[in-house]
Amino acid sequence: MRLVEAALAAPGNDAQKALPHPIETRSHPDTVCVAGPPNAGKTALMNALTGGSFHTANYAGVTVTLSRGKSKAEFGPQVLLVDLPGVHSTAAVSPEEELSCSVIEGRHHSVNPAALIVAVDATQLERHLRFASFVARQRKPMVIALTMMDLLPRTQQSVNVRKLEAALGVPVVPVDGRTGWGAAELMVALQKEMVNPTTQSALVNVPEEPVSAYRVIRELLTNNEALKNKNPLVLTQDSFTARIDSVVLHRLLGFPIFFVVLVGLFSSIFWAARPFMDLIDWLFKQTGHWLLAILPDVALSRFLAEGVVGGVGAVAIFFPQIVILFFLMTLLEDSGYLARGAALVDRPLSYLGLHGRSFVPMLSGFACAIPAILAARTIPSRRERLLTIWILPLMSCSARLPVYALLLSALLPGAAWKAGLALGVIYLSSLLAGALVAGLISRFILRKRSASILAMEMPVYRKPLLKPTMRMTWSRASAYLRRAGTPIVVISSCLWLLSNFGLGRHQPASPDGARSPLIAASDLDHSFAAEVGKTLEPAIHPMGVDWRVGVGLISAFAAREVFVSTMAIVFHVAENEDGQQNGLLENMRTATFSGTSNPIFTTSTIVGLIVFFFFSLQCLSTVSVVRSETGSWRMAGLQLLFYTGIGYLMASALVVGLRLLGVD
Amino acid sequence: MSLLDALHNQRYRVEVVEGPDSERRRLLDLGITPGEELAVVQSVPLGDPLVVMIRGMRLALRRREAAWIRVQ
């Protein structure tokens, strides 16, 4: 996620704001990169140094793209800090690792750091110093930020910072990014190092090859008494973490606890977000009415009030859900549970060709596919990442919810529990369909098994702190708004134009003889959208519906829930505050194919529509995000054709089949 | 013997790490190097992955990965 803007939003940063989007800092004299292995506390450190909002998470591999920010003025001369994705192995596996390595080795096209801050977890000295030696070999000024000092007593270790510094020959500054402790000292050490770099660093002499590298580092640490390890191996396990793990990974309790956590997460997404969503819906409706009332009655005013405000509203309505989702996910990440969840489901998911880490994107997919696709970046192998992205559009996202709500109440009038049950079945089926598609693709299409490895670090449990969690939630949610918001607003504005302008052939000429291309709101029948819908009518005929539903289906490509409001327009529902859905249901029930008395919405056609929405990739924002995440249109286009095609075929087959069986 | 046959919460010493090059390198990079002590500390409900403690770190390893680690 591009989390940089938030940090740059502070006043007085105009020069930074002017930077173009691909980070161009090669010519910037004072670029400092913050590097480190996953979970070393880099991002928390970034937060402390910049005072900005950056991603901090206790889940290996969360910093997935370069985020940057200026160091706080109180720390002396300002530098531009760039947060690099965590690196497990310098034999880079994932694209994020490759990105970090290329920056550190000076191979990156636009980021060329003048100095580096290496975050080193004090409880993981050997492994993290090995990474530091990789950085040291590039012979750039560097400072080690020693993090997680507070956890040392829990692992029965003690680190002598002074001796460590002497042993390594590199400045070492203990910090706690979460509270900001040590940040000022770190920046002082950094400035000193940049002016007058240390020339004799023992780290430079650590060999590249892992086995001897680890031997040399251990010798460095023990010969200089920098690290005291009371219980070198098994007993260094932090018993607090061991105790929690023995419960949450328990043979019998593990999965029930996992499901309780998931159900809790889901129910909060839906129930806690409800009042906020209603409020936002009401606000946007009121704004629309108010704009119409105060603006002159011209096409532009209607475009603003209905097209633009409506489009922004379509994005904003999901914002509460997204915020709650991100907040809870961040809490789970920071506590350390998310890595356990990934370990729990790795076995079943790897059977389907996915990865334990696929579960986080799949979970997010039930709120919205867009943050889910972004979350797939943490999956190390390309094959598993692409496969995860491939099935994400099947996860029943919340934009489908209003559509299902409308169709289910048309299908099962009266009994709310039946509709609720059916909705549950739909949600579960979407997960199963995703599993099926992933399984089939990995068995028959993407058969070549590229290197797939779990080897996932399970961080120690820590109590998440409220402030960093809130900051993180905000920066993720605002990244969602930028990524998803723009396409939805643009597309829905275009669709508004299409459904409100027509050739004007059917318009009575206005008194001055001119024909306005703008058609009346009630006259959708003669709009461009209707022309398209009528042209496409033969194509949607197998689904048993007419062109009006076709217009709804097309408009749903802006965002699925737009289907509901389009249906309200095409079936001429007068806007009367709260009765809209009932009015729409009534009109749908009585709607017939024009010129006949055959009803459009029968059991078979409604089931067909539900199936269509179940499969179809009716979300152009998803397509655009898949394109940018995979780097080509190929997968995005294939996905669009595949799912929309399946949706169409399944819906048509079902309608025809049901009718053959005598279900109308 | 393979790490798969290791008893839980018992110390073992890594003898050799096998497996395809890139996976082997990854395991070595994580600090699973010959001569290092490790222990299986936890298994997960489906028996896969295993949670291994090495160099003060808890690491979830798939059975496939654990099979490449020879210990004594």
Interface residues (C-beta under 8 A of the other chain):
Chain A: H88 S89 T90 A91 V93 T123 Q124 E126 R127 R130 T155 Q157 P210 V211 Y214 R215 P232 L233 V234 T236 Q237 T241 A242 D245 S246 L249 H250 R251 L252 G254 F255 A339 A342 A343 L344 D346 R347 P348 S350 G356 A451 I453 L454 A455 M456 E457 M458 P459 V460
Chain B: N9 R11 P20 S22 E23 R25 R26 L27 L28 D29 L30 G31 T33 P34 E36 E37 L38 A39 V41 Q42 S43 V44 P45 L46 G47 D48 P49 V51 M53 I54 R55 G56 M57 R58 L59 A60 L61 R62 E65
